[in-house]
Amino acid sequence: MPLPKYHQIYLVLREQLHEGRFAEGLPGELALMAQFGVARVTVRRALEQLSSEGLIARNPGRRTRALQPPAAGEQPGAKKLERANLRGLLENLVTMGLHTSVKVIEVATITASTQVAEALQLQLGDAVQKAVRVRSTKEGPLSHITTYVPDTIARRFGRRELSKKPILVLLEESGVKVGRAHQTISARLADNVLAQHLDVSVGSALLAVRRLIYDEDERPVQWLHGFYRPDRYTYEMQLSRVGSIDAKVWVSKDVSAQFN
């Protein structure tokens, strides 16, 4: 199901506001109707959403003007983005945990499927804890997270602990020494379940994150599937050129991201 037309217009205008295109004011409703090929009611709904977010000011009889455009280098809606430098997963979790809340949707001990068993290097059918949580900022839902942890580790914490602390903190408290993580980021359209939990339309674009956590002995201790609202999550990294002149490559350095 595609995004509603008004929401598509809202996203385009929000990006243009971020780029500073409307220093002299936004085009009028008739111009926007012609630009996007839509009815006036659709344009007005998009403008109402921008206005409700404090991005524009609408005064009858006067041109719609932009309000306090984001500073250069920030993403649209930067006020709603919680960021933290990833100088270690635990540091990031503790810092960001002060600004978010979590709702535990499900916690259950299940038998590992083929995919889960392969990721966590377990036998098919071994017991694992599956936990589903929705994390929110004060503006609303941010992420829908599903984690799988071997039962030999996860039996030390349950729903109550997961509702109070980030899971990586619980792993550390259970004696796990977190070593490294392998993460992939892609895109995913929201299905009806994700749309309901994240308060978005079915078919909305989401950031999809898969993260496999290893301990210091290179044993997988957690497999995470996360879906993030792109208007409330940002992922940044700095790249440096290394190597000889004829064989330089880009390597990542400092990373900034919203956490689960």
RACORJO-V847009 format. One record per run of one state. SS is the DSSP state (helix for helix, strand for strand, loop for the rest). FROM is the first residue (numbers start at 1). LEN is the number of residues. If there is no record, write none. Layout:
ss->SS from->FROM len->LEN
ss->SS from->FROM len->LEN
This chain:
ss->loop from->1 len->4
ss->helix from->5 len->14
ss->loop from->19 len->10
ss->helix from->29 len->8
ss->loop from->37 len->3
ss->helix from->40 len->13
ss->loop from->53 len->3
ss->strand from->56 len->2
ss->loop from->58 len->7
ss->strand from->65 len->2
ss->loop from->67 len->11
ss->helix from->78 len->3
ss->loop from->81 len->4
ss->strand from->85 len->1
ss->loop from->86 len->3
ss->helix from->89 len->9
ss->loop from->98 len->3
ss->strand from->101 len->11
ss->loop from->112 len->2
ss->helix from->114 len->7
ss->loop from->121 len->6
ss->strand from->127 len->11
ss->loop from->138 len->2
ss->strand from->140 len->11
ss->helix from->151 len->4
ss->loop from->155 len->4
ss->helix from->159 len->4
ss->loop from->163 len->4
ss->helix from->167 len->7
ss->loop from->174 len->4
ss->strand from->178 len->12
ss->loop from->190 len->2
ss->helix from->192 len->7
ss->loop from->199 len->6
ss->strand from->205 len->11
ss->loop from->216 len->4
ss->strand from->220 len->10
ss->loop from->230 len->5
ss->strand from->235 len->8
ss->loop from->243 len->2
ss->helix from->245 len->3
ss->loop from->248 len->1
ss->strand from->249 len->9
ss->loop from->258 len->3
